[in-house]
């Protein structure tokens, strides 16, 4: 009887953990994003409260309330992001963004960090019609494969062999990962889209296409669009 109760307890506990895990993971992601938005917008709210204190002390005190401050900070940042997106989509905004990037490129440390992050984002957001940007590589051993995203191609200076820089995202956070330099002959091509790969990685393999090309494909990556320059505008 005691063993049966223990078995029921373990089963119920495991079922409860499995039920709460997706909710907990979603909450952690949302909590992180909300925290980032609040941290970005809170200084503006506190500054506004300081300006209003001499003329409207009650409003100033209200703005300093933690809950009110958090809500207003989120609203400010969200509208700021929307406004920035709208501005950067027109000709004037693009020129302004390029001007700011040229200024950042002249600052030693910042230019390295910003330039690297910018190129990574451009590479990850690039849409490949052939779907060959998503590949499989032998990692961490020849008997295993993992999903990788080709960010650029290059050549071996001695042999002339085609090489690919492959970013290997980690599960469940695809913003972390490894950078592998792999001979293009060792890549296994897939027909996956970026959304397919991200869903597969974030879900730990639970969400994804039903079939995949696990064997090394014959289609060379060299036939796909040039990945060595993910931002075509930079080449002009």
Phi and psi in degrees as GROMACS dihedral restraints (atoms count N, CA, C in turn):
[ dihedral_restraints ]
;  ai    aj    ak    al  type     phi  dphi    fc
    3     4     5     6     1   -64.3    20    10
    4     5     6     7     1   -38.8    20    10
    6     7     8     9     1   -65.5    20    10
    7     8     9    10     1   -37.4    20    10
    9    10    11    12     1   -66.2    20    10
   10    11    12    13     1   -41.9    20    10
   12    13    14    15     1   -63.4    20    10
   13    14    15    16     1   -40.6    20    10
   15    16    17    18     1   -63.5    20    10
   16    17    18    19     1   -40.9    20    10
   18    19    20    21     1   -63.6    20    10
   19    20    21    22     1   -44.6    20    10
   21    22    23    24     1   -62.0    20    10
   22    23    24    25     1   -41.2    20    10
   24    25    26    27     1   -60.7    20    10
   25    26    27    28     1   -46.5    20    10
   27    28    29    30     1   -63.5    20    10
   28    29    30    31     1   -43.2    20    10
   30    31    32    33     1   -63.2    20    10
   31    32    33    34     1   -44.9    20    10
   33    34    35    36     1   -65.1    20    10
   34    35    36    37     1   -39.6    20    10
   36    37    38    39     1   -65.4    20    10
   37    38    39    40     1   -45.6    20    10
   39    40    41    42     1   -63.5    20    10
   40    41    42    43     1   -42.1    20    10
   42    43    44    45     1   -61.9    20    10
   43    44    45    46     1   -40.4    20    10
   45    46    47    48     1   -65.0    20    10
   46    47    48    49     1   -41.5    20    10
   48    49    50    51     1   -63.0    20    10
   49    50    51    52     1   -44.7    20    10
   51    52    53    54     1   -64.7    20    10
   52    53    54    55     1   -32.0    20    10
   54    55    56    57     1   -73.0    20    10
   55    56    57    58     1   -35.5    20    10
   57    58    59    60     1   -88.3    20    10
   58    59    60    61     1   -18.5    20    10
   60    61    62    63     1   -58.2    20    10
   61    62    63    64     1   -49.1    20    10
   63    64    65    66     1   -60.5    20    10
   64    65    66    67     1   -38.9    20    10
   66    67    68    69     1   -65.6    20    10
   67    68    69    70     1   -44.0    20    10
   69    70    71    72     1   -64.0    20    10
   70    71    72    73     1   -42.3    20    10
   72    73    74    75     1   -63.8    20    10
   73    74    75    76     1   -43.1    20    10
   75    76    77    78     1   -62.4    20    10
   76    77    78    79     1   -41.9    20    10
   78    79    80    81     1   -63.7    20    10
   79    80    81    82     1   -41.6    20    10
   81    82    83    84     1   -62.3    20    10
   82    83    84    85     1   -42.0    20    10
   84    85    86    87     1   -64.8    20    10
   85    86    87    88     1   -46.9    20    10
   87    88    89    90     1   -64.1    20    10
   88    89    90    91     1   -42.4    20    10
   90    91    92    93     1   -61.2    20    10
   91    92    93    94     1   -40.1    20    10
   93    94    95    96     1   -63.7    20    10
   94    95    96    97     1   -47.3    20    10
   96    97    98    99     1   -64.2    20    10
   97    98    99   100     1   -43.2    20    10
   99   100   101   102     1   -63.3    20    10
  100   101   102   103     1   -40.9    20    10
  102   103   104   105     1   -61.1    20    10
  103   104   105   106     1   -40.5    20    10
  105   106   107   108     1   -63.4    20    10
  106   107   108   109     1   -44.1    20    10
  108   109   110   111     1   -62.7    20    10
  109   110   111   112     1   -41.8    20    10
  111   112   113   114     1   -65.0    20    10
  112   113   114   115     1   -43.7    20    10
  114   115   116   117     1   -62.4    20    10
  115   116   117   118     1   -33.9    20    10
  117   118   119   120     1   -74.6    20    10
  118   119   120   121     1   -37.5    20    10
  120   121   122   123     1   -93.6    20    10
  121   122   123   124     1   -19.2    20    10
  123   124   125   126     1   -58.9    20    10
  124   125   126   127     1   -42.3    20    10
  126   127   128   129     1   -58.2    20    10
  127   128   129   130     1   -37.0    20    10
  129   130   131   132     1   -66.4    20    10
  130   131   132   133     1   -39.8    20    10
  132   133   134   135     1   -66.7    20    10
  133   134   135   136     1   -42.4    20    10
  135   136   137   138     1   -65.7    20    10
  136   137   138   139     1   -37.7    20    10
  138   139   140   141     1   -63.3    20    10
  139   140   141   142     1   -41.8    20    10
  141   142   143   144     1   -64.2    20    10
  142   143   144   145     1   -39.2    20    10
  144   145   146   147     1   -62.6    20    10
  145   146   147   148     1   -39.4    20    10
  147   148   149   150     1   -65.1    20    10
  148   149   150   151     1   -37.1    20    10
  150   151   152   153     1   -69.0    20    10
  151   152   153   154     1   -34.6    20    10
  153   154   155   156     1   -85.1    20    10
  154   155   156   157     1   -12.7    20    10
  156   157   158   159     1   -58.1    20    10
  157   158   159   160     1   -42.8    20    10
  159   160   161   162     1   -67.5    20    10
  160   161   162   163     1   -33.3    20    10
  162   163   164   165     1  -100.6    20    10
  163   164   165   166     1   -28.9    20    10
  165   166   167   168     1  -142.4    20    10
  166   167   168   169     1    76.0    20    10
  168   169   170   171     1   -61.5    20    10
  169   170   171   172     1   -32.6    20    10
  171   172   173   174     1   -67.3    20    10
  172   173   174   175     1   -41.4    20    10
  174   175   176   177     1   -66.5    20    10
  175   176   177   178     1   -38.4    20    10
  177   178   179   180     1   -61.6    20    10
  178   179   180   181     1   -44.0    20    10
  180   181   182   183     1   -64.2    20    10
  181   182   183   184     1   -37.2    20    10
  183   184   185   186     1   -64.1    20    10
  184   185   186   187     1   -40.8    20    10
  186   187   188   189     1   -66.9    20    10
  187   188   189   190     1   -25.9    20    10
  189   190   191   192     1   -83.8    20    10
  190   191   192   193     1    -8.1    20    10
  192   193   194   195     1   -62.0    20    10
  193   194   195   196     1   133.7    20    10
  195   196   197   198     1   -59.3    20    10
  196   197   198   199     1   -42.4    20    10
  198   199   200   201     1   -68.6    20    10
  199   200   201   202     1   -46.7    20    10
  201   202   203   204     1   -62.7    20    10
  202   203   204   205     1   -43.5    20    10
  204   205   206   207     1   -60.3    20    10
  205   206   207   208     1   -41.0    20    10
  207   208   209   210     1   -65.0    20    10
  208   209   210   211     1   -44.5    20    10
  210   211   212   213     1   -64.3    20    10
  211   212   213   214     1   -47.1    20    10
  213   214   215   216     1   -65.9    20    10
  214   215   216   217     1   -37.9    20    10
  216   217   218   219     1   -62.1    20    10
  217   218   219   220     1   -43.5    20    10
  219   220   221   222     1   -62.9    20    10
  220   221   222   223     1   -44.5    20    10
  222   223   224   225     1   -61.3    20    10
  223   224   225   226     1   -43.9    20    10
  225   226   227   228     1   -60.7    20    10
  226   227   228   229     1   -47.0    20    10
  228   229   230   231     1   -67.2    20    10
  229   230   231   232     1   -42.3    20    10
  231   232   233   234     1   -62.3    20    10
  232   233   234   235     1   -47.3    20    10
  234   235   236   237     1   -65.4    20    10
  235   236   237   238     1   -34.6    20    10
  237   238   239   240     1   -64.1    20    10
  238   239   240   241     1   -41.8    20    10
  240   241   242   243     1   -65.4    20    10
  241   242   243   244     1   -42.6    20    10
  243   244   245   246     1   -61.9    20    10
  244   245   246   247     1   -42.7    20    10
  246   247   248   249     1   -64.8    20    10
  247   248   249   250     1   -41.5    20    10
  249   250   251   252     1   -63.5    20    10
  250   251   252   253     1   -40.9    20    10
  252   253   254   255     1   -62.5    20    10
  253   254   255   256     1   -41.2    20    10
  255   256   257   258     1   -66.6    20    10
  256   257   258   259     1   -37.9    20    10
  258   259   260   261     1   -68.2    20    10
  259   260   261   262     1   -43.9    20    10
  261   262   263   264     1   -73.4    20    10
  262   263   264   265     1    -6.5    20    10
  264   265   266   267     1   -88.8    20    10
  265   266   267   268     1   -12.8    20    10
  267   268   269   270     1  -101.2    20    10
  268   269   270   271     1   172.0    20    10
  270   271   272   273     1   -61.7    20    10
  271   272   273   274     1   -46.5    20    10
  273   274   275   276     1   -62.7    20    10
  274   275   276   277     1   -41.9    20    10
  276   277   278   279     1   -64.9    20    10
  277   278   279   280     1   -38.9    20    10
  279   280   281   282     1   -64.6    20    10
  280   281   282   283     1   -41.1    20    10
  282   283   284   285     1   -64.5    20    10
  283   284   285   286     1   -40.6    20    10
  285   286   287   288     1   -64.2    20    10
  286   287   288   289     1   -40.2    20    10
  288   289   290   291     1   -65.5    20    10
  289   290   291   292     1   -42.8    20    10
  291   292   293   294     1   -64.4    20    10
  292   293   294   295     1   -35.7    20    10
  294   295   296   297     1   -64.7    20    10
  295   296   297   298     1   -43.6    20    10
  297   298   299   300     1   -64.8    20    10
  298   299   300   301     1   -38.3    20    10
  300   301   302   303     1   -66.0    20    10
  301   302   303   304     1   -35.4    20    10
  303   304   305   306     1   -66.5    20    10
  304   305   306   307     1   -36.1    20    10
  306   307   308   309     1   -66.5    20    10
  307   308   309   310     1   -45.4    20    10
  309   310   311   312     1   -63.5    20    10
  310   311   312   313     1   -31.7    20    10
  312   313   314   315     1   -67.3    20    10
  313   314   315   316     1   -16.1    20    10
  315   316   317   318     1   -92.6    20    10
  316   317   318   319     1    -6.8    20    10
  318   319   320   321     1   -95.2    20    10
  319   320   321   322     1   116.1    20    10
  321   322   323   324     1   -46.4    20    10
  322   323   324   325     1   -64.2    20    10
  324   325   326   327     1   -72.6    20    10
  325   326   327   328     1   -43.9    20    10
  327   328   329   330     1   -63.0    20    10
  328   329   330   331     1   -37.5    20    10
  330   331   332   333     1   -61.9    20    10
  331   332   333   334     1   -38.2    20    10
  333   334   335   336     1   -67.0    20    10
  334   335   336   337     1   -47.8    20    10
  336   337   338   339     1   -66.7    20    10
  337   338   339   340     1   -50.1    20    10
  339   340   341   342     1   -63.5    20    10
  340   341   342   343     1   -44.1    20    10
  342   343   344   345     1   -62.5    20    10
  343   344   345   346     1   -41.3    20    10
  345   346   347   348     1   -66.1    20    10
  346   347   348   349     1   -45.8    20    10
  348   349   350   351     1   -64.8    20    10
  349   350   351   352     1   -40.7    20    10
  351   352   353   354     1   -61.1    20    10
  352   353   354   355     1   -44.3    20    10
  354   355   356   357     1   -68.1    20    10
  355   356   357   358     1   -36.7    20    10
  357   358   359   360     1   -65.1    20    10
  358   359   360   361     1   -44.0    20    10
  360   361   362   363     1   -63.9    20    10
  361   362   363   364     1   -42.2    20    10
  363   364   365   366     1   -61.6    20    10
  364   365   366   367     1   -40.5    20    10
  366   367   368   369     1   -68.1    20    10
  367   368   369   370     1   -40.8    20    10
  369   370   371   372     1   -72.4    20    10
  370   371   372   373     1   -29.2    20    10
  372   373   374   375     1   -88.5    20    10
  373   374   375   376     1    -8.2    20    10
  375   376   377   378     1   -68.2    20    10
  376   377   378   379     1   133.8    20    10
  378   379   380   381     1   -98.1    20    10
  379   380   381   382     1   125.1    20    10
  381   382   383   384     1  -104.4    20    10
  382   383   384   385     1   120.8    20    10
  384   385   386   387     1   -62.6    20    10
  385   386   387   388     1   -33.7    20    10
  387   388   389   390     1   -82.7    20    10
  388   389   390   391     1   -13.6    20    10
  390   391   392   393     1    71.9    20    10
  391   392   393   394     1     8.0    20    10
  393   394   395   396     1   -83.7    20    10
  394   395   396   397     1     0.7    20    10
  396   397   398   399     1   -72.2    20    10
  397   398   399   400     1   -27.6    20    10
  399   400   401   402     1   -90.1    20    10
  400   401   402   403     1   122.4    20    10
  402   403   404   405     1  -132.1    20    10
  403   404   405   406     1   171.2    20    10
  405   406   407   408     1  -114.1    20    10
  406   407   408   409     1   139.7    20    10
  408   409   410   411     1  -128.0    20    10
  409   410   411   412     1   157.1    20    10
  411   412   413   414     1   -75.0    20    10
  412   413   414   415     1   103.7    20    10
  414   415   416   417     1  -159.6    20    10
  415   416   417   418     1   133.8    20    10
  417   418   419   420     1   -86.5    20    10
  418   419   420   421     1     2.5    20    10
  420   421   422   423     1  -143.7    20    10
  421   422   423   424     1   163.1    20    10
  423   424   425   426     1   -60.9    20    10
  424   425   426   427     1   -20.8    20    10
  426   427   428   429     1   -85.1    20    10
  427   428   429   430     1    -4.4    20    10
  429   430   431   432     1  -128.4    20    10
  430   431   432   433     1   155.8    20    10
  432   433   434   435     1  -130.2    20    10
  433   434   435   436     1   154.0    20    10
  435   436   437   438     1  -141.1    20    10
  436   437   438   439     1   161.4    20    10
  438   439   440   441     1   -80.4    20    10
  439   440   441   442     1   136.5    20    10
  441   442   443   444     1  -134.3    20    10
  442   443   444   445     1   159.2    20    10
  444   445   446   447     1  -120.4    20    10
  445   446   447   448     1   117.8    20    10
  447   448   449   450     1   -74.0    20    10
  448   449   450   451     1   120.7    20    10
  450   451   452   453     1  -100.5    20    10
  451   452   453   454     1   -24.2    20    10
  453   454   455   456     1  -167.7    20    10
  454   455   456   457     1   165.8    20    10
  456   457   458   459     1  -121.7    20    10
  457   458   459   460     1   156.7    20    10
  459   460   461   462     1  -156.1    20    10
  460   461   462   463     1  -179.7    20    10
  462   463   464   465     1  -126.3    20    10
  463   464   465   466     1   146.7    20    10
  465   466   467   468     1   -70.2    20    10
  466   467   468   469     1   124.6    20    10
  468   469   470   471     1   -64.7    20    10
  469   470   471   472     1   -26.2    20    10
  471   472   473   474     1   -90.0    20    10
  472   473   474   475     1   -46.4    20    10
  474   475   476   477     1  -101.0    20    10
  475   476   477   478     1   -16.6    20    10
  477   478   479   480     1    77.3    20    10
  478   479   480   481     1     7.8    20    10
  480   481   482   483     1   -67.0    20    10
  481   482   483   484     1   139.4    20    10
  483   484   485   486     1   -73.7    20    10
  484   485   486   487     1   129.6    20    10
  486   487   488   489     1  -122.0    20    10
  487   488   489   490     1   156.8    20    10
  489   490   491   492     1  -129.7    20    10
  490   491   492   493     1   135.3    20    10
  492   493   494   495     1   -86.7    20    10
  493   494   495   496     1   118.5    20    10
  495   496   497   498     1  -118.0    20    10
  496   497   498   499     1   121.6    20    10
  498   499   500   501     1   -89.4    20    10
  499   500   501   502     1   124.2    20    10
  501   502   503   504     1  -107.2    20    10
  502   503   504   505     1   101.4    20    10
  504   505   506   507     1   -70.3    20    10
  505   506   507   508     1   154.4    20    10
  507   508   509   510     1  -102.6    20    10
  508   509   510   511     1   159.3    20    10
  510   511   512   513     1   -99.5    20    10
  511   512   513   514     1   137.2    20    10
  513   514   515   516     1   -94.9    20    10
  514   515   516   517     1     4.7    20    10
  516   517   518   519     1  -103.4    20    10
  517   518   519   520     1    99.2    20    10
  519   520   521   522     1   -74.7    20    10
  520   521   522   523     1    -4.2    20    10
  522   523   524   525     1   -78.2    20    10
  523   524   525   526     1   -17.9    20    10
  525   526   527   528     1   -98.5    20    10
  526   527   528   529     1   155.4    20    10
  528   529   530   531     1   170.5    20    10
  529   530   531   532     1  -162.4    20    10
  531   532   533   534     1  -124.5    20    10
  532   533   534   535     1   154.6    20    10
  534   535   536   537     1  -111.0    20    10
  535   536   537   538     1   121.1    20    10
  537   538   539   540     1  -119.4    20    10
  538   539   540   541     1   137.5    20    10
  540   541   542   543     1  -101.6    20    10
  541   542   543   544     1   116.0    20    10
  543   544   545   546     1  -125.6    20    10
  544   545   546   547     1   135.3    20    10
  546   547   548   549     1   -59.0    20    10
  547   548   549   550     1   136.8    20    10
  549   550   551   552     1   -62.3    20    10
  550   551   552   553     1   -25.7    20    10
  552   553   554   555     1   -68.1    20    10
  553   554   555   556     1   -17.6    20    10
  555   556   557   558     1   -96.8    20    10
  556   557   558   559     1     0.9    20    10
  558   559   560   561     1   -82.3    20    10
  559   560   561   562     1   142.2    20    10
  561   562   563   564     1  -103.5    20    10
  562   563   564   565     1   114.9    20    10
  564   565   566   567     1   -74.5    20    10
  565   566   567   568     1   148.9    20    10
  567   568   569   570     1  -129.8    20    10
  568   569   570   571     1   165.1    20    10
  570   571   572   573     1  -106.6    20    10
  571   572   573   574     1    22.4    20    10
  573   574   575   576     1   -74.9    20    10
  574   575   576   577     1   147.9    20    10
  576   577   578   579     1   -88.5    20    10
  577   578   579   580     1   167.4    20    10
  579   580   581   582     1   -61.1    20    10
  580   581   582   583     1   -38.6    20    10
  582   583   584   585     1   -62.7    20    10
  583   584   585   586     1   -39.4    20    10
  585   586   587   588     1   -60.7    20    10
  586   587   588   589     1   -45.9    20    10
  588   589   590   591     1   -65.3    20    10
  589   590   591   592     1   -43.9    20    10
  591   592   593   594     1   -64.8    20    10
  592   593   594   595     1   -42.1    20    10
  594   595   596   597     1   -62.8    20    10
  595   596   597   598     1   -40.4    20    10
  597   598   599   600     1   -64.4    20    10
  598   599   600   601     1   -42.8    20    10
  600   601   602   603     1   -70.6    20    10
  601   602   603   604     1   -48.6    20    10
  603   604   605   606     1   -64.4    20    10
  604   605   606   607     1   -37.5    20    10
  606   607   608   609     1   -84.2    20    10
  607   608   609   610     1     0.8    20    10
  609   610   611   612     1    69.4    20    10
  610   611   612   613     1    27.8    20    10
  612   613   614   615     1    92.8    20    10
  613   614   615   616     1    -4.4    20    10
  615   616   617   618     1   -73.5    20    10
  616   617   618   619     1   -28.2    20    10
  618   619   620   621     1  -117.9    20    10
  619   620   621   622     1   125.4    20    10
  621   622   623   624     1   170.8    20    10
  622   623   624   625     1   174.0    20    10
  624   625   626   627     1   -60.1    20    10
  625   626   627   628     1   155.3    20    10
  627   628   629   630     1   -80.3    20    10
  628   629   630   631     1   -21.0    20    10
  630   631   632   633     1  -129.1    20    10
  631   632   633   634     1   156.1    20    10
  633   634   635   636     1  -153.3    20    10
  634   635   636   637     1   158.1    20    10
  636   637   638   639     1   -91.3    20    10
  637   638   639   640     1    90.4    20    10
  639   640   641   642     1   -79.1    20    10
  640   641   642   643     1   -32.2    20    10
  642   643   644   645     1   -76.7    20    10
  643   644   645   646     1   152.1    20    10
  645   646   647   648     1   -62.8    20    10
  646   647   648   649     1   124.3    20    10
  648   649   650   651     1   -77.2    20    10
  649   650   651   652     1   161.5    20    10
  651   652   653   654     1   -93.6    20    10
  652   653   654   655     1   -14.4    20    10
  654   655   656   657     1   -76.1    20    10
  655   656   657   658     1   118.7    20    10
  657   658   659   660     1   -73.2    20    10
  658   659   660   661     1   143.8    20    10
  660   661   662   663     1   -66.3    20    10
  661   662   663   664     1   -21.3    20    10
  663   664   665   666     1   -63.2    20    10
  664   665   666   667     1   -19.3    20    10
  666   667   668   669     1   -81.4    20    10
  667   668   669   670     1   -14.4    20    10
  669   670   671   672     1   -81.0    20    10
  670   671   672   673     1   168.6    20    10
  672   673   674   675     1   -55.1    20    10
  673   674   675   676     1   150.2    20    10
  675   676   677   678     1   -61.8    20    10
  676   677   678   679     1   120.1    20    10
  678   679   680   681     1   -98.8    20    10
  679   680   681   682     1    -1.9    20    10
  681   682   683   684     1   -72.0    20    10
  682   683   684   685     1   -18.8    20    10
  684   685   686   687     1  -133.3    20    10
  685   686   687   688     1    86.7    20    10
  687   688   689   690     1   -65.0    20    10
  688   689   690   691     1   -17.0    20    10
  690   691   692   693     1  -114.3    20    10
  691   692   693   694     1    98.7    20    10
  693   694   695   696     1   -58.4    20    10
  694   695   696   697     1   -27.9    20    10
  696   697   698   699     1   -66.5    20    10
  697   698   699   700     1   -25.9    20    10
  699   700   701   702     1   -70.7    20    10
  700   701   702   703     1   -19.6    20    10
  702   703   704   705     1   -81.8    20    10
  703   704   705   706     1   -12.0    20    10
